[in-house]
Amino acid sequence: MLAGDIGSTVEHTMTAITSSTALWYASRATGVVSLLLLSLVVLLGILVNRQGRLPGLPSFAVTGLHRSLSLLSVLFIAVHVATAVIDPFVSIGLAAVVIPFVSAYQPFWLGLGAVALDLIIALVLTSLARAHISRRVWRGIHWLAYAAWPVALVHGLGVSRDLRSGGLWLLTIGCVLAVGAAGLWRLAGAAREVPRAERAAAALASIRRHARPTRQDGPGGPGQRAPAGSGTMGHRVRVGDGGAR
């Protein structure tokens, strides 16, 4: 009887350990994939020009690619959060998921994760309500994506030791270098651009220059006005004289 109870306890413990280990691996794996997808989304957003295009791709393809990567990253983030909450190894309450710095377990690092998640939720909700808000407000809120990425990166580095060693450390460095290089390239391009007011003034001056009427060639040579009263054949007509001289 005692042996049966011990065996049942051991089996239950092993099952719990196996389940917890699976959730732990799932949470870590989806976190890494989420970081990679977020990096791609931010990288694509930086590289796209004002016309919504990338070299070699039409605008509709860029829009579809950006939307697909964004939705995929949201899916992996949801799985990452769910497995972290369900995992019995640590106690992470539902409130700590969206309220920063209230978790009993690693409050600072998990608080950064909550901040990043709140920013991403704001992006998702405004995208769903895009038809009901102005474009300026929508674009302003979507600048939060550039803030969510570094916050999520620091969260991952603080919570997971896996990102600070081995191949995942190299992957993290690659994401940082890629986004940083794209940001510098975009800033350099913006510095070379002519301001919009100057472009408009230059275009208006060009239009006026080409629309200016040319002078009629006269006896003095090209560009000189002909004398007033001169006819097309150089004859003067006198009214009442009965003819022309």
C-alpha positions in Angstrom: 0.0 0.0 0.0 2.8 2.4 1.0 4.8 1.4 -2.1 1.7 2.2 -4.3 1.3 5.6 -2.7 5.0 6.4 -3.2 4.8 5.3 -6.8 1.7 7.4 -7.5 3.4 10.4 -5.9 6.5 10.0 -7.9 4.5 9.6 -11.1 2.5 12.7 -10.3 5.6 14.7 -9.6 7.3 13.6 -12.8 4.2 14.5 -14.8 4.1 17.9 -13.2 7.8 18.4 -13.9 7.4 17.4 -17.5 4.4 19.7 -18.0 6.2 22.6 -16.3 9.4 22.0 -18.4 7.3 22.0 -21.6 5.7 25.3 -20.7 9.0 26.7 -19.8 10.5 25.8 -23.1 7.4 27.0 -25.0 7.6 30.4 -23.2 11.3 30.8 -23.9 11.0 29.7 -27.6 8.0 31.9 -28.4 9.7 34.9 -26.7 12.7 34.5 -28.9 10.6 34.2 -32.0 8.5 37.2 -30.9 11.7 39.3 -30.6 12.9 38.2 -34.0 9.5 39.0 -35.6 9.3 42.4 -33.9 12.8 43.2 -35.1 11.7 42.4 -38.7 8.6 44.5 -38.4 10.5 47.5 -37.1 13.2 47.0 -39.7 10.7 46.9 -42.5 9.0 50.1 -41.1 12.3 51.9 -41.1 13.4 50.9 -44.6 10.1 51.7 -46.3 10.2 55.2 -47.9 7.5 57.8 -47.8 5.6 56.2 -50.8 5.4 52.9 -48.9 7.8 51.1 -51.2 10.9 49.0 -51.0 13.4 48.7 -53.8 12.1 46.0 -56.1 8.7 45.6 -54.4 5.4 47.4 -55.2 3.6 49.1 -52.4 0.9 46.5 -52.1 3.5 43.7 -51.6 5.2 45.8 -48.9 1.9 46.5 -47.1 1.0 42.8 -47.2 4.4 41.7 -45.9 4.3 44.2 -43.1 0.8 43.2 -42.1 1.6 39.5 -42.1 4.7 39.9 -40.0 2.8 42.1 -37.5 0.0 39.6 -37.1 2.4 36.7 -36.7 4.4 38.6 -34.1 1.2 39.3 -32.1 0.3 35.6 -32.2 3.6 34.5 -30.9 3.5 37.2 -28.2 0.1 35.9 -27.1 1.4 32.4 -26.8 4.5 33.6 -25.0 2.4 35.5 -22.4 -0.1 32.6 -21.9 2.6 30.0 -21.4 4.4 32.2 -18.9 1.3 32.7 -16.8 0.2 29.1 -16.9 3.7 27.7 -16.0 3.5 26.7 -12.3 7.3 27.1 -11.9 6.8 30.8 -11.2 3.8 32.8 -10.1 2.9 35.5 -12.6 -0.6 36.9 -12.1 -2.9 38.2 -14.8 -2.6 41.7 -13.4 1.2 41.6 -13.9 0.7 40.9 -17.6 -0.7 44.4 -18.3 0.2 46.4 -15.2 3.9 47.2 -15.0 6.1 46.4 -12.0 3.5 44.7 -9.8 4.7 41.1 -10.3 6.2 39.4 -7.3 8.6 37.6 -9.6 11.3 39.8 -11.2 9.1 42.9 -11.0 11.4 45.2 -13.0 12.1 42.9 -15.9 8.5 41.6 -16.1 7.3 45.2 -15.7 9.2 46.1 -18.9 7.5 43.2 -20.6 4.1 44.6 -19.5 5.0 48.0 -20.9 5.9 46.5 -24.2 2.7 44.5 -24.3 0.6 47.5 -23.5 2.2 49.4 -26.4 1.5 46.6 -28.7 -2.1 46.3 -27.5 -2.5 50.0 -28.3 -1.1 49.4 -31.8 -3.5 46.5 -32.4 -6.6 48.4 -31.1 -5.9 51.5 -33.2 -5.4 49.4 -36.2 -8.8 47.7 -35.7 -10.4 51.2 -35.3 -8.4 52.9 -38.1 -11.6 53.7 -40.0 -12.9 55.7 -37.0 -9.8 57.8 -36.1 -7.8 60.4 -38.1 -4.7 59.4 -40.0 -2.6 61.7 -38.0 -3.6 60.2 -34.7 -3.2 56.7 -36.1 0.3 57.5 -37.4 1.2 59.1 -34.1 0.2 56.1 -32.1 2.0 53.7 -34.4 5.3 55.5 -33.7 5.0 53.6 -30.4 6.2 50.5 -32.3 9.6 52.0 -32.3 9.4 52.3 -28.5 8.0 48.8 -27.9 10.9 47.1 -29.6 13.8 48.3 -27.4 11.6 47.8 -24.3 10.8 44.2 -25.3 14.5 43.7 -26.1 15.7 44.8 -22.6 12.9 42.7 -21.1 14.1 39.6 -22.8 17.7 40.2 -21.9 16.8 40.7 -18.3 14.4 37.8 -17.9 16.2 35.1 -20.0 19.8 34.2 -19.5 19.6 32.3 -22.8 19.7 35.6 -24.8 22.9 36.5 -23.1 25.0 33.6 -24.2 25.6 31.3 -27.2 23.8 31.5 -30.5 20.8 33.4 -29.1 23.2 36.1 -27.9 24.6 36.4 -31.5 21.0 36.5 -32.8 20.2 39.4 -30.4 23.3 41.3 -31.5 22.3 40.8 -35.1 18.8 42.2 -34.5 20.3 45.2 -32.7 22.8 45.9 -35.5 20.3 45.5 -38.3 17.8 47.9 -36.7 20.5 50.3 -35.7 22.0 50.3 -39.2 18.6 50.8 -40.8 17.9 53.7 -38.5 21.2 55.4 -39.4 20.5 54.9 -43.1 17.1 56.5 -42.7 18.4 59.4 -40.8 21.2 60.0 -43.3 18.6 60.0 -46.1 16.4 62.4 -44.2 19.3 64.8 -43.7 20.0 64.8 -47.5 16.3 65.5 -48.4 15.3 69.0 -49.4 12.7 70.4 -47.0 9.2 70.3 -48.3 8.8 74.1 -48.3 12.0 74.5 -50.4 10.9 71.8 -52.8 7.5 73.6 -53.3 9.3 76.9 -53.8 11.7 75.4 -56.4 8.8 73.7 -58.3 6.8 77.0 -58.4 9.8 78.9 -59.6 10.4 76.4 -62.4 6.8 76.6 -63.5 6.9 80.4 -63.6 10.2 80.3 -65.6 8.8 78.0 -68.2 5.5 79.8 -68.5 7.0 83.3 -69.1 6.0 84.6 -72.6 8.7 85.3 -75.2 9.1 88.7 -76.9 8.3 89.2 -80.6 11.3 89.7 -82.8 11.5 93.2 -84.2 13.8 95.2 -86.5 16.3 95.6 -83.7 16.9 91.9 -83.7 15.8 88.8 -81.8 14.0 89.5 -78.5 13.2 93.2 -79.5 9.7 94.4 -79.7 8.4 95.6 -83.1 7.5 99.3 -83.5 3.9 100.1 -82.6 1.6 100.3 -85.6 3.8 98.3 -87.9 1.9 95.8 -90.1 2.8 92.3 -90.9 4.4 93.3 -94.2 5.9 96.6 -93.1 3.3 98.7 -95.0 1.6 101.7 -93.4 -2.1 102.1 -94.2 -3.6 105.6 -94.3 -7.3 105.8 -93.9 -9.2 107.9 -96.5 -6.2 108.0 -98.9 -7.8 105.4 -101.1 -4.8 103.1 -101.0 -1.7 101.9 -99.3 1.8 103.2 -99.5 
